[in-house]
């Protein structure tokens, strides 16, 4: 979820109820959906599969999955605040916290958790619970950003622009950590999945660059609006934030996204 699915609960940095949430979820889908769809296509997701989309956010991945598993398959979309997830004949939308939910044991051919586990202090226990919900041979797909990698600026309009971007990143990631996020969790996901008994574990790492006004720059712009109060509390002024937003829309800026680690593992099927 996208991880933009929060109320006041610790473990989530953003809130689907804010005025800016729809924009943020749109930017996340633009940045991430193509890569996630490619992974799922390679896994063979197809007609008849039962799939759960954890932290479904805007529901764009849910909708794509529903098309792939039709006519006899089913997609369960889970989000704390599922207001943006479209209904569908083979879609069940569940509102709630995955930490407090139980999926039927052995029921899912695939489970996707995108930008969720990095935000949850209980991430390893949640992953263990989700693993039990996989059918034999079923696939777990865990996708999180490695936010410890900070070499993102490919081209900056000015030293001042660089300073603002770095201060924004420092403040935003510190806020996430204060709520229990682990910014380098993605690096540990393969080892944890292996420890849980998943097999064929494989991790793919990717990123791309975006010009100001597109992709990751638009997402940072949106995040600066959603978490304005916390950024001000961390020492950025309102004038700083206004200047930062101008920089993020400047086509002279070029930023790479965080490194996205997508880790796949399967539940062992009987011999």
Secondary structure, DSSP 8 states (H G I E B T S, - for coil): --S---SS-TT----TTSTTHHHHHHHHHHHHHHHHHHHHHHHT--TT-EEEEET-TTSHHHHHHHHHHTTT-EEEEEESS-TTS---TTEEEEES-GGG----TT-EEEEEEES-GGG-TTHHHHHHHHHHTEEEEEEEEEEEEETT----EEE-S-HHHHHHHHHHHHHHHHHHHHTT--TTHHHHHHHHHHHTT-EEEEEEEE--EEETTSHHHHHHHHHHHHTHHHHHHTT--HHHHHHHHHHHT-TT-EEE--EEEEEEEE-----
